Amino acid sequence: MNIIDLKAEHFFWIGDLVDVQRGHVITPEGAVDIEAAGGKTVINDAGDVIMIAGVYPRWDGVGLGWAWLSRKWRGHAKEITIEMHAWLNASGFHRIEIGVLAGFKAGERWAKRLGFTLETPMARKWGPDGRDYSIWVRVS
């Protein structure tokens, strides 16, 4: 497994997305904008992009965390979680917010392992897909 800096093209290399992420669409221009904000890409030993993630700045010191995961990430979940936890610690944000699809227990477990706590149990129609999400925060 190799963790490298996010590049815009990685959005289009990741395949076999976890079901809750299917249908999320990003334009090439949007990918370039997110690349400029910074993030990480995880590549497995077979050369597959299995995760892309980052924190998009909302305003000074506050960011919106995001991640797209391939089903293949599960084989590296512990190592990825350790690395992403350390990366979030070093990110420089004093508050990072993430949304987890309402009722998505695996997403809630991962949020907790990354040091997030539940702030808003139900944010109606919060996501880009119009579905309900819970809001989790990591404050340092």
PAGU-984417 format. One record per residue: residue in one letter; x, y, z of N, C-alpha, C in turn. Coordinates in Angstrom, 1 decimal. Example, Ala and Ser with C-alpha at 12.3 -4.5 7.8 and 13.67 -1.06 7.14 Angstrom:
2
<residu=A n.px=13.2 n.py=-5.7 n.pz=7.8 ca.px=12.3 ca.py=-4.5 ca.pz=7.8 c.px=13.2 c.py=-3.3 c.pz=7.8>;
<residu=S n.px=12.8 n.py=-2.2 n.pz=7.1 ca.px=13.7 ca.py=-1.1 ca.pz=7.1 c.px=12.9 c.py=0.0 c.pz=7.9>;
END
This chain:
140
<residu=M n.px=0.8 n.py=-1.2 n.pz=0.0 ca.px=0.0 ca.py=0.0 ca.pz=0.0 c.px=0.9 c.py=1.2 c.pz=0.0>;
<residu=N n.px=0.5 n.py=2.3 n.pz=-0.7 ca.px=1.2 ca.py=3.5 ca.pz=-0.8 c.px=0.2 c.py=4.7 c.pz=-0.7>;
<residu=I n.px=0.6 n.py=5.6 n.pz=0.1 ca.px=-0.2 ca.py=6.8 ca.pz=0.3 c.px=0.6 c.py=8.0 c.pz=-0.3>;
<residu=I n.px=-0.1 n.py=8.7 n.pz=-1.3 ca.px=0.5 ca.py=9.8 ca.pz=-2.0 c.px=-0.4 c.py=11.0 c.pz=-1.9>;
<residu=D n.px=0.2 n.py=12.1 n.pz=-2.4 ca.px=-0.7 ca.py=13.3 ca.pz=-2.5 c.px=-1.7 c.py=13.2 c.pz=-3.6>;
<residu=L n.px=-2.9 n.py=13.7 n.pz=-3.3 ca.px=-4.0 ca.py=13.6 ca.pz=-4.2 c.px=-3.8 c.py=14.4 c.pz=-5.5>;
<residu=K n.px=-4.1 n.py=13.8 n.pz=-6.6 ca.px=-4.1 ca.py=14.5 ca.pz=-7.9 c.px=-5.5 c.py=14.4 c.pz=-8.5>;
<residu=A n.px=-5.9 n.py=15.4 n.pz=-9.2 ca.px=-7.2 ca.py=15.5 ca.pz=-9.8 c.px=-7.6 c.py=14.2 c.pz=-10.5>;
<residu=E n.px=-6.7 n.py=13.6 n.pz=-11.3 ca.px=-7.0 ca.py=12.4 ca.pz=-12.0 c.px=-7.4 c.py=11.2 c.pz=-11.2>;
<residu=H n.px=-7.0 n.py=11.2 n.pz=-9.9 ca.px=-7.3 ca.py=10.1 ca.pz=-9.0 c.px=-8.9 c.py=10.0 c.pz=-8.8>;
<residu=F n.px=-9.6 n.py=11.0 n.pz=-9.0 ca.px=-11.1 ca.py=10.9 ca.pz=-8.9 c.px=-11.6 c.py=10.0 c.pz=-9.9>;
<residu=F n.px=-10.9 n.py=9.9 n.pz=-11.1 ca.px=-11.4 ca.py=9.2 ca.pz=-12.2 c.px=-10.8 c.py=7.8 c.pz=-12.3>;
<residu=W n.px=-9.8 n.py=7.5 n.pz=-11.4 ca.px=-9.2 ca.py=6.2 ca.pz=-11.4 c.px=-9.8 c.py=5.3 c.pz=-10.4>;
<residu=I n.px=-10.4 n.py=5.9 n.pz=-9.4 ca.px=-11.0 ca.py=5.0 ca.pz=-8.3 c.px=-12.2 c.py=4.3 c.pz=-8.8>;
<residu=G n.px=-12.3 n.py=3.1 n.pz=-8.6 ca.px=-13.4 ca.py=2.3 ca.pz=-9.1 c.px=-14.1 c.py=1.5 c.pz=-8.0>;
<residu=D n.px=-15.2 n.py=0.8 n.pz=-8.2 ca.px=-15.8 ca.py=-0.1 ca.pz=-7.3 c.px=-16.1 c.py=0.7 c.pz=-6.0>;
<residu=L n.px=-16.7 n.py=1.8 n.pz=-6.1 ca.px=-17.0 ca.py=2.7 ca.pz=-4.9 c.px=-18.0 c.py=2.0 c.pz=-4.0>;
<residu=V n.px=-17.8 n.py=2.3 n.pz=-2.7 ca.px=-18.7 ca.py=1.8 ca.pz=-1.7 c.px=-20.1 c.py=2.3 c.pz=-2.0>;
<residu=D n.px=-21.1 n.py=1.5 n.pz=-1.8 ca.px=-22.5 ca.py=1.9 ca.pz=-2.3 c.px=-23.0 c.py=3.3 c.pz=-2.0>;
<residu=V n.px=-22.7 n.py=3.8 n.pz=-0.8 ca.px=-23.2 ca.py=5.1 ca.pz=-0.4 c.px=-22.6 c.py=6.2 c.pz=-1.2>;
<residu=Q n.px=-21.5 n.py=5.9 n.pz=-1.9 ca.px=-20.8 ca.py=7.0 ca.pz=-2.7 c.px=-21.2 c.py=6.9 c.pz=-4.2>;
<residu=R n.px=-21.9 n.py=5.9 n.pz=-4.6 ca.px=-22.2 ca.py=5.7 ca.pz=-6.0 c.px=-23.2 c.py=6.9 c.pz=-6.4>;
<residu=G n.px=-23.0 n.py=7.4 n.pz=-7.6 ca.px=-23.8 ca.py=8.5 ca.pz=-8.0 c.px=-23.2 c.py=9.9 c.pz=-7.7>;
<residu=H n.px=-22.2 n.py=10.0 n.pz=-6.9 ca.px=-21.6 ca.py=11.3 ca.pz=-6.6 c.px=-20.7 c.py=11.6 c.pz=-7.9>;
<residu=V n.px=-21.0 n.py=12.7 n.pz=-8.4 ca.px=-20.3 ca.py=13.1 ca.pz=-9.7 c.px=-19.4 c.py=14.3 c.pz=-9.4>;
<residu=I n.px=-18.2 n.py=14.3 n.pz=-10.0 ca.px=-17.3 ca.py=15.4 ca.pz=-9.9 c.px=-16.9 c.py=15.8 c.pz=-11.3>;
<residu=T n.px=-16.8 n.py=17.0 n.pz=-11.6 ca.px=-16.3 ca.py=17.5 ca.pz=-12.9 c.px=-14.8 c.py=17.6 c.pz=-12.9>;
<residu=P n.px=-14.2 n.py=17.6 n.pz=-14.0 ca.px=-12.7 ca.py=17.7 ca.pz=-14.1 c.px=-12.3 c.py=19.0 c.pz=-13.4>;
<residu=E n.px=-13.1 n.py=20.1 n.pz=-13.6 ca.px=-12.7 ca.py=21.4 ca.pz=-13.0 c.px=-12.8 c.py=21.3 c.pz=-11.5>;
<residu=G n.px=-13.9 n.py=20.6 n.pz=-11.0 ca.px=-14.0 ca.py=20.5 ca.pz=-9.5 c.px=-12.9 c.py=19.6 c.pz=-8.9>;
<residu=A n.px=-12.5 n.py=18.6 n.pz=-9.7 ca.px=-11.4 ca.py=17.8 ca.pz=-9.2 c.px=-10.1 c.py=18.6 c.pz=-9.1>;
<residu=V n.px=-9.8 n.py=19.5 n.pz=-10.0 ca.px=-8.6 ca.py=20.3 ca.pz=-10.0 c.px=-8.7 c.py=21.3 c.pz=-8.8>;
<residu=D n.px=-9.9 n.py=21.8 n.pz=-8.5 ca.px=-10.1 ca.py=22.7 ca.pz=-7.4 c.px=-9.8 c.py=22.0 c.pz=-6.0>;
<residu=I n.px=-10.3 n.py=20.7 n.pz=-5.9 ca.px=-10.1 ca.py=19.9 ca.pz=-4.7 c.px=-8.7 c.py=19.5 c.pz=-4.6>;
<residu=E n.px=-8.0 n.py=19.2 n.pz=-5.7 ca.px=-6.6 ca.py=18.9 ca.pz=-5.7 c.px=-5.8 c.py=20.0 c.pz=-5.1>;
<residu=A n.px=-6.1 n.py=21.3 n.pz=-5.4 ca.px=-5.4 ca.py=22.4 ca.pz=-4.9 c.px=-5.6 c.py=22.6 c.pz=-3.4>;
<residu=A n.px=-6.7 n.py=22.1 n.pz=-2.9 ca.px=-6.9 ca.py=22.1 ca.pz=-1.4 c.px=-6.1 c.py=21.1 c.pz=-0.7>;
<residu=G n.px=-5.7 n.py=20.1 n.pz=-1.4 ca.px=-4.9 ca.py=19.0 ca.pz=-0.8 c.px=-5.6 c.py=17.8 c.pz=-0.3>;
<residu=G n.px=-5.0 n.py=16.7 n.pz=-0.3 ca.px=-5.6 ca.py=15.5 ca.pz=0.1 c.px=-4.6 c.py=14.3 c.pz=-0.1>;
<residu=K n.px=-5.1 n.py=13.1 n.pz=0.1 ca.px=-4.3 ca.py=11.9 ca.pz=0.0 c.px=-5.0 c.py=10.9 c.pz=-0.8>;
<residu=T n.px=-4.2 n.py=10.1 n.pz=-1.5 ca.px=-4.7 ca.py=9.0 ca.pz=-2.3 c.px=-4.0 c.py=7.7 c.pz=-1.8>;
<residu=V n.px=-4.7 n.py=6.6 n.pz=-1.6 ca.px=-4.2 ca.py=5.4 ca.pz=-1.2 c.px=-4.2 c.py=4.4 c.pz=-2.4>;
<residu=I n.px=-3.1 n.py=3.8 n.pz=-2.7 ca.px=-3.0 ca.py=2.9 ca.pz=-3.8 c.px=-2.5 c.py=1.5 c.pz=-3.3>;
<residu=N n.px=-3.2 n.py=0.5 n.pz=-3.7 ca.px=-2.9 ca.py=-0.8 ca.pz=-3.2 c.px=-1.7 c.py=-1.4 c.pz=-3.9>;
<residu=D n.px=-1.2 n.py=-2.6 n.pz=-3.6 ca.px=0.0 ca.py=-3.2 ca.pz=-4.2 c.px=-0.3 c.py=-3.6 c.pz=-5.6>;
<residu=A n.px=-1.5 n.py=-3.7 n.pz=-6.0 ca.px=-1.9 ca.py=-4.0 ca.pz=-7.4 c.px=-1.9 c.py=-2.7 c.pz=-8.3>;
<residu=G n.px=-1.7 n.py=-1.6 n.pz=-7.7 ca.px=-1.8 ca.py=-0.3 ca.pz=-8.4 c.px=-3.2 c.py=0.3 c.pz=-8.5>;
<residu=D n.px=-4.1 n.py=-0.2 n.pz=-7.8 ca.px=-5.5 ca.py=0.3 ca.pz=-7.8 c.px=-5.6 c.py=1.5 c.pz=-6.8>;
<residu=V n.px=-6.3 n.py=2.6 n.pz=-7.2 ca.px=-6.6 ca.py=3.6 ca.pz=-6.3 c.px=-7.8 c.py=3.1 c.pz=-5.4>;
<residu=I n.px=-7.6 n.py=2.9 n.pz=-4.1 ca.px=-8.6 ca.py=2.4 ca.pz=-3.3 c.px=-9.2 c.py=3.4 c.pz=-2.3>;
<residu=M n.px=-8.6 n.py=4.6 n.pz=-2.2 ca.px=-9.2 ca.py=5.6 ca.pz=-1.4 c.px=-8.7 c.py=7.0 c.pz=-1.8>;
<residu=I n.px=-9.5 n.py=8.0 n.pz=-1.9 ca.px=-9.1 ca.py=9.4 ca.pz=-2.0 c.px=-9.8 c.py=10.1 c.pz=-0.9>;
<residu=A n.px=-9.1 n.py=11.1 n.pz=-0.3 ca.px=-9.7 ca.py=11.8 ca.pz=0.9 c.px=-9.0 c.py=13.2 c.pz=1.0>;
<residu=G n.px=-9.7 n.py=14.1 n.pz=1.7 ca.px=-9.1 ca.py=15.4 ca.pz=1.9 c.px=-9.9 c.py=16.2 c.pz=2.9>;
<residu=V n.px=-9.5 n.py=17.4 n.pz=3.1 ca.px=-10.2 ca.py=18.4 ca.pz=3.9 c.px=-10.3 c.py=19.6 c.pz=3.0>;
<residu=Y n.px=-11.5 n.py=20.0 n.pz=2.7 ca.px=-11.7 ca.py=21.2 ca.pz=1.9 c.px=-11.9 c.py=22.4 c.pz=2.8>;
<residu=P n.px=-11.1 n.py=23.5 n.pz=2.7 ca.px=-11.2 ca.py=24.6 ca.pz=3.6 c.px=-12.6 c.py=25.3 c.pz=3.4>;
<residu=R n.px=-13.2 n.py=25.6 n.pz=4.5 ca.px=-14.5 ca.py=26.3 ca.pz=4.5 c.px=-14.2 c.py=27.8 c.pz=4.8>;
<residu=W n.px=-13.4 n.py=28.0 n.pz=5.9 ca.px=-12.9 ca.py=29.3 ca.pz=6.3 c.px=-11.7 c.py=29.0 c.pz=7.2>;
<residu=D n.px=-11.0 n.py=30.1 n.pz=7.6 ca.px=-9.8 ca.py=29.9 ca.pz=8.3 c.px=-9.9 c.py=29.0 c.pz=9.5>;
<residu=G n.px=-9.2 n.py=27.9 n.pz=9.4 ca.px=-9.1 ca.py=26.9 ca.pz=10.5 c.px=-10.2 c.py=25.9 c.pz=10.5>;
<residu=V n.px=-11.2 n.py=26.0 n.pz=9.6 ca.px=-12.4 ca.py=25.1 ca.pz=9.6 c.px=-12.4 c.py=24.4 c.pz=8.2>;
<residu=G n.px=-12.6 n.py=23.1 n.pz=8.2 ca.px=-12.6 ca.py=22.4 ca.pz=6.9 c.px=-13.7 c.py=21.4 c.pz=6.9>;
<residu=L n.px=-14.1 n.py=21.0 n.pz=5.7 ca.px=-15.0 ca.py=19.9 ca.pz=5.4 c.px=-14.3 c.py=18.7 c.pz=4.9>;
<residu=G n.px=-14.3 n.py=17.7 n.pz=5.7 ca.px=-13.6 ca.py=16.4 ca.pz=5.4 c.px=-14.4 c.py=15.6 c.pz=4.4>;
<residu=W n.px=-13.8 n.py=14.8 n.pz=3.6 ca.px=-14.5 ca.py=14.0 ca.pz=2.6 c.px=-13.6 c.py=12.8 c.pz=2.3>;
<residu=A n.px=-14.2 n.py=11.7 n.pz=1.9 ca.px=-13.5 ca.py=10.5 ca.pz=1.4 c.px=-14.3 c.py=9.7 c.pz=0.5>;
<residu=W n.px=-13.7 n.py=9.2 n.pz=-0.6 ca.px=-14.3 ca.py=8.2 ca.pz=-1.5 c.px=-13.5 c.py=6.9 c.pz=-1.3>;
<residu=L n.px=-14.1 n.py=5.8 n.pz=-1.0 ca.px=-13.5 ca.py=4.6 ca.pz=-0.8 c.px=-13.9 c.py=3.5 c.pz=-1.8>;
<residu=S n.px=-13.0 n.py=2.7 n.pz=-2.3 ca.px=-13.3 ca.py=1.6 ca.pz=-3.1 c.px=-13.6 c.py=0.4 c.pz=-2.1>;
<residu=R n.px=-14.3 n.py=-0.6 n.pz=-2.6 ca.px=-14.6 ca.py=-1.7 ca.pz=-1.7 c.px=-13.3 c.py=-2.4 c.pz=-1.3>;
<residu=K n.px=-12.2 n.py=-2.2 n.pz=-2.1 ca.px=-10.9 ca.py=-2.9 ca.pz=-1.8 c.px=-10.2 c.py=-2.2 c.pz=-0.6>;
<residu=W n.px=-10.7 n.py=-1.1 n.pz=-0.1 ca.px=-10.0 ca.py=-0.5 ca.pz=1.0 c.px=-10.1 c.py=-1.3 c.pz=2.3>;
<residu=R n.px=-11.1 n.py=-2.2 n.pz=2.4 ca.px=-11.3 ca.py=-3.0 ca.pz=3.6 c.px=-10.1 c.py=-3.8 c.pz=4.0>;
<residu=G n.px=-9.4 n.py=-4.3 n.pz=3.0 ca.px=-8.2 ca.py=-5.1 ca.pz=3.3 c.px=-7.1 c.py=-4.3 c.pz=3.9>;
<residu=H n.px=-7.2 n.py=-3.0 n.pz=3.9 ca.px=-6.1 ca.py=-2.1 ca.pz=4.4 c.px=-6.7 c.py=-1.1 c.pz=5.5>;
<residu=A n.px=-7.9 n.py=-1.4 n.pz=6.0 ca.px=-8.7 ca.py=-0.5 ca.pz=6.8 c.px=-7.9 c.py=0.0 c.pz=8.0>;
<residu=K n.px=-7.2 n.py=-0.9 n.pz=8.7 ca.px=-6.5 ca.py=-0.6 ca.pz=10.0 c.px=-5.4 c.py=0.4 c.pz=9.6>;
<residu=E n.px=-4.6 n.py=0.0 n.pz=8.7 ca.px=-3.4 ca.py=0.8 ca.pz=8.3 c.px=-3.8 c.py=2.2 c.pz=7.7>;
<residu=I n.px=-4.9 n.py=2.2 n.pz=6.9 ca.px=-5.4 ca.py=3.5 ca.pz=6.4 c.px=-5.9 c.py=4.4 c.pz=7.5>;
<residu=T n.px=-6.6 n.py=3.8 n.pz=8.4 ca.px=-7.2 ca.py=4.6 ca.pz=9.5 c.px=-6.1 c.py=5.2 c.pz=10.4>;
<residu=I n.px=-5.0 n.py=4.5 n.pz=10.7 ca.px=-3.9 ca.py=5.0 ca.pz=11.4 c.px=-3.2 c.py=6.1 c.pz=10.7>;
<residu=E n.px=-3.0 n.py=6.0 n.pz=9.4 ca.px=-2.4 ca.py=7.0 ca.pz=8.6 c.px=-3.2 c.py=8.2 c.pz=8.4>;
<residu=M n.px=-4.5 n.py=8.1 n.pz=8.2 ca.px=-5.4 ca.py=9.2 ca.pz=8.1 c.px=-5.6 c.py=9.9 c.pz=9.4>;
<residu=H n.px=-5.6 n.py=9.2 n.pz=10.5 ca.px=-5.7 ca.py=9.9 ca.pz=11.8 c.px=-4.5 c.py=10.8 c.pz=12.0>;
<residu=A n.px=-3.3 n.py=10.3 n.pz=11.7 ca.px=-2.1 ca.py=11.1 ca.pz=11.8 c.px=-2.2 c.py=12.3 c.pz=10.9>;
<residu=W n.px=-2.6 n.py=12.1 n.pz=9.7 ca.px=-2.7 ca.py=13.2 ca.pz=8.7 c.px=-3.7 c.py=14.2 c.pz=9.1>;
<residu=L n.px=-4.8 n.py=13.8 n.pz=9.7 ca.px=-5.8 ca.py=14.8 ca.pz=10.2 c.px=-5.2 c.py=15.6 c.pz=11.4>;
<residu=N n.px=-4.4 n.py=14.9 n.pz=12.2 ca.px=-3.8 ca.py=15.6 ca.pz=13.4 c.px=-2.8 c.py=16.7 c.pz=12.9>;
<residu=A n.px=-2.2 n.py=16.5 n.pz=11.8 ca.px=-1.2 ca.py=17.4 ca.pz=11.2 c.px=-1.8 c.py=18.4 c.pz=10.3>;
<residu=S n.px=-3.1 n.py=18.4 n.pz=10.0 ca.px=-3.7 ca.py=19.2 ca.pz=9.0 c.px=-3.7 c.py=20.7 c.pz=9.2>;
<residu=G n.px=-3.6 n.py=21.1 n.pz=10.5 ca.px=-3.7 ca.py=22.5 ca.pz=10.8 c.px=-5.1 c.py=23.1 c.pz=11.0>;
<residu=F n.px=-6.1 n.py=22.3 n.pz=10.8 ca.px=-7.5 ca.py=22.7 ca.pz=11.0 c.px=-7.8 c.py=22.6 c.pz=12.5>;
<residu=H n.px=-8.5 n.py=23.6 n.pz=13.1 ca.px=-8.9 ca.py=23.4 ca.pz=14.5 c.px=-10.3 c.py=22.8 c.pz=14.6>;
<residu=R n.px=-11.0 n.py=22.7 n.pz=13.4 ca.px=-12.3 ca.py=22.1 ca.pz=13.3 c.px=-12.5 c.py=21.5 c.pz=12.0>;
<residu=I n.px=-12.8 n.py=20.2 n.pz=11.9 ca.px=-13.1 ca.py=19.5 ca.pz=10.7 c.px=-14.4 c.py=18.8 c.pz=10.8>;
<residu=E n.px=-15.3 n.py=19.1 n.pz=9.9 ca.px=-16.6 ca.py=18.5 ca.pz=9.8 c.px=-16.7 c.py=17.5 c.pz=8.7>;
<residu=I n.px=-17.5 n.py=16.4 n.pz=9.0 ca.px=-17.8 ca.py=15.4 ca.pz=8.0 c.px=-19.3 c.py=15.1 c.pz=8.1>;
<residu=G n.px=-19.8 n.py=14.6 n.pz=7.0 ca.px=-21.2 ca.py=14.1 ca.pz=7.0 c.px=-21.1 c.py=12.6 c.pz=6.7>;
<residu=V n.px=-21.9 n.py=11.9 n.pz=7.5 ca.px=-22.1 ca.py=10.4 ca.pz=7.3 c.px=-23.5 c.py=10.2 c.pz=7.0>;
<residu=L n.px=-23.8 n.py=9.4 n.pz=5.9 ca.px=-25.1 ca.py=9.1 ca.pz=5.5 c.px=-25.9 c.py=8.5 c.pz=6.7>;
<residu=A n.px=-27.1 n.py=9.1 n.pz=6.9 ca.px=-27.9 ca.py=8.7 ca.pz=8.1 c.px=-28.1 c.py=7.2 c.pz=8.1>;
<residu=G n.px=-27.8 n.py=6.5 n.pz=9.2 ca.px=-27.9 ca.py=5.1 ca.pz=9.3 c.px=-26.8 c.py=4.3 c.pz=8.8>;
<residu=F n.px=-25.8 n.py=4.9 n.pz=8.2 ca.px=-24.6 ca.py=4.1 ca.pz=7.7 c.px=-23.6 c.py=3.8 c.pz=8.8>;
<residu=K n.px=-23.9 n.py=2.7 n.pz=9.4 ca.px=-23.1 ca.py=2.3 ca.pz=10.7 c.px=-21.6 c.py=2.2 c.pz=10.4>;
<residu=A n.px=-21.2 n.py=1.6 n.pz=9.3 ca.px=-19.8 ca.py=1.5 ca.pz=9.0 c.px=-19.1 c.py=2.9 c.pz=9.0>;
<residu=G n.px=-19.8 n.py=3.8 n.pz=8.4 ca.px=-19.3 ca.py=5.2 ca.pz=8.3 c.px=-19.2 c.py=5.8 c.pz=9.7>;
<residu=E n.px=-20.2 n.py=5.6 n.pz=10.5 ca.px=-20.1 ca.py=6.1 ca.pz=11.9 c.px=-19.0 c.py=5.5 c.pz=12.7>;
<residu=R n.px=-18.8 n.py=4.2 n.pz=12.5 ca.px=-17.6 ca.py=3.5 ca.pz=13.2 c.px=-16.3 c.py=4.1 c.pz=12.8>;
<residu=W n.px=-16.2 n.py=4.4 n.pz=11.5 ca.px=-14.9 ca.py=4.9 ca.pz=10.9 c.px=-14.7 c.py=6.3 c.pz=11.4>;
<residu=A n.px=-15.8 n.py=7.1 n.pz=11.4 ca.px=-15.7 ca.py=8.5 ca.pz=12.0 c.px=-15.2 c.py=8.5 c.pz=13.4>;
<residu=K n.px=-15.7 n.py=7.6 n.pz=14.2 ca.px=-15.2 ca.py=7.5 ca.pz=15.6 c.px=-13.8 c.py=7.1 c.pz=15.7>;
<residu=R n.px=-13.4 n.py=6.2 n.pz=14.9 ca.px=-11.9 ca.py=5.8 ca.pz=14.9 c.px=-11.0 c.py=6.9 c.pz=14.4>;
<residu=L n.px=-11.5 n.py=7.8 n.pz=13.6 ca.px=-10.7 ca.py=8.9 ca.pz=13.1 c.px=-10.7 c.py=10.1 c.pz=14.1>;
<residu=G n.px=-11.4 n.py=9.9 n.pz=15.2 ca.px=-11.5 ca.py=11.0 ca.pz=16.2 c.px=-12.6 c.py=12.0 c.pz=16.1>;
<residu=F n.px=-13.6 n.py=11.7 n.pz=15.3 ca.px=-14.8 ca.py=12.5 ca.pz=15.2 c.px=-15.8 c.py=12.2 c.pz=16.2>;
<residu=T n.px=-16.6 n.py=13.2 n.pz=16.6 ca.px=-17.7 ca.py=12.9 ca.pz=17.5 c.px=-19.0 c.py=13.5 c.pz=16.9>;
<residu=L n.px=-20.1 n.py=12.8 n.pz=17.2 ca.px=-21.4 ca.py=13.2 ca.pz=16.6 c.px=-21.8 c.py=14.6 c.pz=17.2>;
<residu=E n.px=-22.1 n.py=15.5 n.pz=16.3 ca.px=-22.6 ca.py=16.8 ca.pz=16.7 c.px=-24.1 c.py=17.0 c.pz=16.3>;
<residu=T n.px=-24.4 n.py=16.6 n.pz=15.1 ca.px=-25.8 ca.py=16.7 ca.pz=14.7 c.px=-26.3 c.py=15.4 c.pz=14.2>;
<residu=P n.px=-27.2 n.py=14.7 n.pz=15.0 ca.px=-27.7 ca.py=13.4 ca.pz=14.6 c.px=-28.4 c.py=13.4 c.pz=13.2>;
<residu=M n.px=-29.1 n.py=14.4 n.pz=12.9 ca.px=-29.8 ca.py=14.4 ca.pz=11.6 c.px=-29.8 c.py=15.8 c.pz=11.0>;
<residu=A n.px=-29.1 n.py=15.9 n.pz=9.9 ca.px=-29.1 ca.py=17.1 ca.pz=9.0 c.px=-29.9 c.py=16.7 c.pz=7.8>;
<residu=R n.px=-31.1 n.py=17.1 n.pz=7.7 ca.px=-32.0 ca.py=16.8 ca.pz=6.6 c.px=-31.5 c.py=17.3 c.pz=5.3>;
<residu=K n.px=-31.5 n.py=16.5 n.pz=4.3 ca.px=-31.1 ca.py=16.8 ca.pz=2.9 c.px=-29.8 c.py=17.6 c.pz=2.8>;
<residu=W n.px=-28.8 n.py=17.2 n.pz=3.7 ca.px=-27.5 ca.py=17.8 ca.pz=3.8 c.px=-26.6 c.py=17.5 c.pz=2.6>;
<residu=G n.px=-26.7 n.py=16.3 n.pz=2.1 ca.px=-25.7 ca.py=15.8 ca.pz=1.1 c.px=-26.0 c.py=16.3 c.pz=-0.3>;
<residu=P n.px=-25.0 n.py=16.1 n.pz=-1.1 ca.px=-25.1 ca.py=16.5 ca.pz=-2.5 c.px=-26.2 c.py=15.7 c.pz=-3.3>;
<residu=D n.px=-26.6 n.py=14.6 n.pz=-2.7 ca.px=-27.6 ca.py=13.7 ca.pz=-3.3 c.px=-29.0 c.py=14.0 c.pz=-2.7>;
<residu=G n.px=-29.1 n.py=15.0 n.pz=-1.8 ca.px=-30.4 ca.py=15.3 ca.pz=-1.2 c.px=-30.8 c.py=14.3 c.pz=0.0>;
<residu=R n.px=-29.9 n.py=13.4 n.pz=0.3 ca.px=-30.2 ca.py=12.5 ca.pz=1.4 c.px=-29.8 c.py=13.1 c.pz=2.8>;
<residu=D n.px=-30.4 n.py=12.5 n.pz=3.8 ca.px=-30.1 ca.py=12.9 ca.pz=5.2 c.px=-28.7 c.py=12.4 c.pz=5.7>;
<residu=Y n.px=-28.0 n.py=13.2 n.pz=6.4 ca.px=-26.7 ca.py=12.8 ca.pz=6.9 c.px=-26.7 c.py=13.2 c.pz=8.4>;
<residu=S n.px=-25.7 n.py=12.6 n.pz=9.1 ca.px=-25.4 ca.py=13.1 ca.pz=10.5 c.px=-24.1 c.py=13.8 c.pz=10.3>;
<residu=I n.px=-23.9 n.py=14.8 n.pz=11.2 ca.px=-22.7 ca.py=15.7 ca.pz=11.1 c.px=-21.8 c.py=15.3 c.pz=12.3>;
<residu=W n.px=-20.5 n.py=15.0 n.pz=11.9 ca.px=-19.5 ca.py=14.6 ca.pz=12.9 c.px=-18.4 c.py=15.7 c.pz=12.9>;
<residu=V n.px=-17.8 n.py=16.0 n.pz=14.0 ca.px=-16.8 ca.py=17.0 ca.pz=14.1 c.px=-15.5 c.py=16.5 c.pz=14.8>;
<residu=R n.px=-14.4 n.py=17.0 n.pz=14.4 ca.px=-13.1 ca.py=16.8 ca.pz=15.1 c.px=-12.6 c.py=18.1 c.pz=15.5>;
<residu=V n.px=-12.5 n.py=18.4 n.pz=16.7 ca.px=-12.0 ca.py=19.7 ca.pz=17.2 c.px=-10.7 c.py=19.5 c.pz=18.0>;
<residu=S n.px=-9.7 n.py=20.4 n.pz=17.7 ca.px=-8.5 ca.py=20.3 ca.pz=18.4 c.px=-8.2 c.py=21.6 c.pz=19.1>;
END
